[in-house]
Amino acid sequence: MEEEQSLAMNKLDSLIDGCRRRDPRAQRELYDKLAPGMLAVCQRYMKDHEAAKDVMQDGFVTLFEKLSSFRGEGSFEGWARRIFANTALMQLRRSDALKFSDNIEDSQVMQMTQSTTLEKIGADEIFKLIDTMPDGFRTVFNLYVIEGYTHAEIAQMLSITEGGSRSQLSHARSWLQNKIAASDK
């Protein structure tokens, strides 16, 4: 098992070196290796599949341009994931999709009993609901819950306050709870 991991690390290091030399075969192989996971990252931020694919392509351009800055400290895939998340956030900023709205009068906070509602809904259904969240809610929710960023990091990335990040997360959770409760009826 250790030998397999070592071979995989050597293969990845070799691909990275090839990409730094701008070897098209190494670039294609690295693209093929990373594309499915990075598309999933992009889809968490973008509403439609085509937009996610466009962001993924832009992310790969950035990855190949910045590859020389990867120092081998930590996970390469973690480093790449951050590039793709930031690329998606830049696209959302350009389209003004991150103009947050604290007014969610239509989405009254409902109390939900976890023992009944959550048992009836699966992870796939929850991810589908997350995909339909308003952009601001979905972005903060993904960054905090799925990507694991702190409110301070989110605030810096999105040029908002930490309180704004907390507020958006709270609204996103309420929105999600309402949708889950509504699907239970």
C-alpha positions, 0 to 999 in steps of 0.5 A, a space after each residue: 500500500 505504501 509503495 502504491 502511494 509512493 508511485 502515485 506521488 512520484 507520478 503526480 510530481 512527474 506530471 507537475 514537472 512536465 506541466 511546468 515545462 509546458 509539455 502538452 501531454 503532461 498538461 492533458 494527463 493532469 487535466 484528465 486527472 483533475 477535471 472531474 473533481 474540479 468540475 464538481 467544485 465549480 458546479 457547487 458555485 455556478 447554477 448551470 452546468 455550462 457555466 461550471 464548465 466555463 469556470 473549470 476551463 478558466 481555472 485550468 488556465 490559471 492553474 497552469 499559469 500559477 503552477 510555478 508557485 506550487 511549492 509542494 507544501 501540502 496537497 496539490 489537489 487542495 491547492 488546485 481546489 482553491 484555485 477553482 473555487 477562487 475562479 468561480 468566485 471571481 466569475 460570480 463577482 463579475 456577474 454581480 451574483 454576489 450582491 447579497 440580500 438580507 431580505 428573505 421575507 418569503 422564506 420564514 424561519 420554520 422549526 424542523 424536527 431533524 428526526 422526521 424530515 432529515 431521515 426522509 431526504 437523501 444527500 442527493 436531494 439536499 445537494 439539488 436543493 443547495 444548487 437552487 439556493 440564491 447565489 449569495 446564500 449558496 456561495 457562503 454555504 459552500 465556502 463555509 460548510 463544504 469547503 471549510 473556510 472560516 467567516 474571516 476568510 469568506 469575508 476577505 474572499 467576497 469583500 464582505 464583513 464577517 457579520 455579513 458572512 455569518 448572516 448569509 450562512 444563517 439565511 442559507 440554513 433557514 432557506 434550506 430548512 424551509 425547502 426540506 420542510 416543504 418537501 416533507 409535506 
